[in-house]
Amino acid sequence: MFDGRFIYLIFICFQFIHYANVRLVFNFTSSLLCGRIPGLTPQQRQLCTESPDAFIALGEGHQLGAQECQYQFRGHRWNCSQVWKSDVFGHVMFVGSREAAFTYGIASAGATHAITAACARGNISLCGCDVRHKPTTRRSSYEDFEEGVSVGEEQQPWKWGGCSADIEFGMKFARKFLDAREIEGDARSLMNLHNNRVGRRLIKNLLKTDCKCHGVSGSCVMKTCWKSLPAFRVVGDVLMKKYLKAKIVQAVKGKNGLKLIVSKKNRAVKANNYPKRMDLIYLQASPNYCERNLLVGVQGTQGRICNRTLRGLQSCDLLCCGRGYNTHQIRRTNQCRCEFKWCCQVQCDVCEENYEEFSCK
């Protein structure tokens, strides 16, 4: 089984070939490398071969999603550490749980964000800046802006300028690639497709408008504005709130196949009770993350570093699941009492620090 590190090495190879700017070799080698990546569907492999520069951005998006997932769940029993090391383009979690919903959402958001950013940098030949936001478009004030956001009393004229994020291309490529695997038409595939859409749409909904003033001596006679991507930490924070409010669904047969309906405890299921467009959804309760169970992809919490004095997230009480914790005496050295000596050196003493560290039994 190839792991995520192998995939990442292939992305690095793509980047090296890309910057070498040898087109014939690039086309041949991209076909060769795309053929070596495990777990791709024929459609994904074709996209990889046709758009290797966009595929590089997918690799960056994968890293972006992995890092943000691990940050958001850093103090939870499930900490999102192992799921990204498996087949990165397959079903990354066996159980259709809340955590799976978040994982698919953040992966889709990461892909969309990275591809759109690569377009703006000129790293993808098929896209660039958003042509819908051209400098010829003018407004008398922000009151006409599509989000309806006003900048206050001042009503300086403004125009589109700069390089607006081509979010439509980012969403389209991420959809074509990530959704290509969900072909079974079963409940799990429908769940994954829905959460993929949530991740893509979230990037679009969180686009921000940046402006630059033009005028003499700091005046703002005219403003040039453009659409830009949000910081990905903002995306992760919003998606985490959606994770906490995720809706459990169940599959029912409709005229055109299966459909997912929001399931409410002790209530009859209504045929038209569809989940909202921006809700994360899941099919099954989360497994027990305390004990190791590789059959469902759970690593358990044994050996996790915890905080003895905290309550709640990251605490030993939560992470160790009542098993208790081990205490480790740690000694480390570091530089201290540094002084600048003329000229031009910094001299430091070496200090020892002793502290305790706690890990779950």
Beta strands, then each sheet from edge to edge (+ up, - down):
strand 1: 138-139
strand 2: 158-160
strand 3: 208-214
strand 4: 222-228
strand 5: 247-254
strand 6: 257-262
strand 7: 281-282
strand 8: 305-306
strand 9: 325-341
strand 10: 345-360
sheet 1: 1+ 2- 4- 3+
sheet 2: 6+ 5- 7-
sheet 3: 8+ 10- 9+
end
